[in-house]
């Protein structure tokens, strides 16, 4: 007999879907969202992804906006809404939250970590059930392994937890300060050996540099578990695919940040409707050339009764990555959660990738991204 689960979807109409694995189960999507407590996870337990010793949800949430006034317009009166967003995510089975010790503008530096720590303390979940992936900035004054260990301890204090889930370096210094790079790597080893982190990872490393650090950490008995990189239908060029293949061969999980291209793949903006702040400059350069991709996303979204954002995020999941779309409102969290529990077909994936190639503009890459 089929069992029923009542879960939410931002779709405009009710939709009944069937999935068959070992048992026939029917999932009923409703347009209205019940309270966070009444929701059940939107993915099957066997869909969790292994990151070293950790088991994470197929999608995590990014918290770059939590404290960033310049790009995302953060104000401290948003904190109650961010707490509600966090609680909704956790209630729906999201257990991976990405942050960084540099997230936050000016006096709010580290605010993202502080808010996560506060929210975890107020959660019904045990802190071991919520995996925090934080990144340590390669500031020019951090020149020794002990300084990176101290940075990790400071993050632990802000997060109010005993051990960080994934300790990551925010970027490589190989292009401009290669001597500092060895301190980065030894600092990562020290964090792991001291038991401050459960797993280690890197961010903005290209395939050549990733292989180097993987081999070095392996020689020190420390497994490299994750690599975080800008990856989306706007960032799926040769280097991204080369990195993905390398991660597959080495057993490294690829975490895809900016899966919605700073919002360009949400379908909410156009050349005449740009977001406020610095993003508008980037959008003005790229959006006019995205018509083929945005049209394809919209067509598939209508057929699927999904949103454009959900299609773009699901593509990242289908490519074997763990996307971490940023969220700062309950509405965004609800919409992003609708990317779970289903998969694009192979034909739809090919259609999207063909449309991406037909779109002449690509996302601006992070200036710290290495080869």
Secondary structure, DSSP 8 states (H G I E B T S, - for coil): --EEEEEE---SS-EEEEEESSSEEEEEEESS---GGG---SS-GGG-EEETTEEE-SEEEE-TTTT-HHHH---GGGHHHHHHHHHHHHHTT--EEEEETT-SSGGGTTHHHHHHHHHHHTSSS-GGGSEEEEEE---TT--SHHHHHHHHHHHHHHHT-SSEEEEEES---TTT-HHHHHHHHHHHHHHHHTTSEEEEEEES--HHHHHHHHHHHHHTT--EEEEEEE-BTTB-SHHHHHHHHHHHHHT-EEEEE-TTGGGGGGS--BTTB--STTHHHHHHHHGGG-HHHHHHHHHHHHHHT--HHHHHHHHHHHTT-EEEEE--SHHHHHHHHTTSS----HHHHHHHHHHHHHS-------TT---
